[in-house]
Amino acid sequence: MKSYLIQIGFFFLLSLPLFANEGAQDSFITNLNGSAYYATENNDRAELLSFIKIPQNSEVYVEENSNLQIVYLSSGIQETWSGPITFTTGDKASLYEQSSPPDNSKTLPPFMLNVLLQSPEVISSIKTRQGMIRVRSLLTARKVKEAEKNYLQMLEQVDENDITPEIYLITTLDNLRVYNRMTKPLEEMIRKQPNNLQAKELYEQFNSLMKTEKERIQ
């Protein structure tokens, strides 16, 4: 019986990434310095922004002196591109000419990818949310501690201006509804990318919500 249960548990662990990534054919823009655009088969060219998803088979144009970081949600592959460059978003990675590869490409750890799958919706939700709820429990405290430990480990593995660790921590804290720990990663976003207008908007919206919440409970 014990051996049977172990086999079931092992199968379940193997299945988690498959279920988590199911239907995740989009890619997620986690960093943009400068200007970039994309075009799909059914749409005209549109400006790219940080924190948005773009569909598979989009033609991406990164302009000169611009840098773009993109994560493929079906594979966890993170790419960094410097313009001028053109590439097409694929299923698990970008499609490009052999002579024009990305500046850098790596695979994010599974725990980080599972959180990033939720990040675009979470970031959008924070921007439009009218109220917040704080939940305090021993289990929540343990999960927060684990997330902050993962965050510190990720900081050692990324470039100085990479805000992917902050996106991970903000999304995790939002899922746990521990908003009073969100200030630091939001401030780090601004420090790393002072020209990121979407990061500034998120920071200002979050502070406004926190102020409203404090006034409500007083």
Secondary structure as UniProt FT lines:
FT   HELIX           2..21
FT   TURN            22..23
FT   STRAND          27..33
FT   STRAND          36..39
FT   TURN            41..42
FT   STRAND          46..47
FT   TURN            50..51
FT   STRAND          53..54
FT   TURN            56..57
FT   STRAND          59..62
FT   TURN            64..65
FT   STRAND          67..72
FT   TURN            73..75
FT   STRAND          77..82
FT   STRAND          85..89
FT   STRAND          94..95
FT   TURN            98..99
FT   STRAND          104..107
FT   HELIX           110..116
FT   TURN            117..118
FT   HELIX           119..128
FT   HELIX           138..155
FT   TURN            156..157
FT   TURN            160..161
FT   HELIX           164..176
FT   HELIX           179..181
FT   HELIX           183..192
FT   TURN            194..195
FT   HELIX           197..217
//
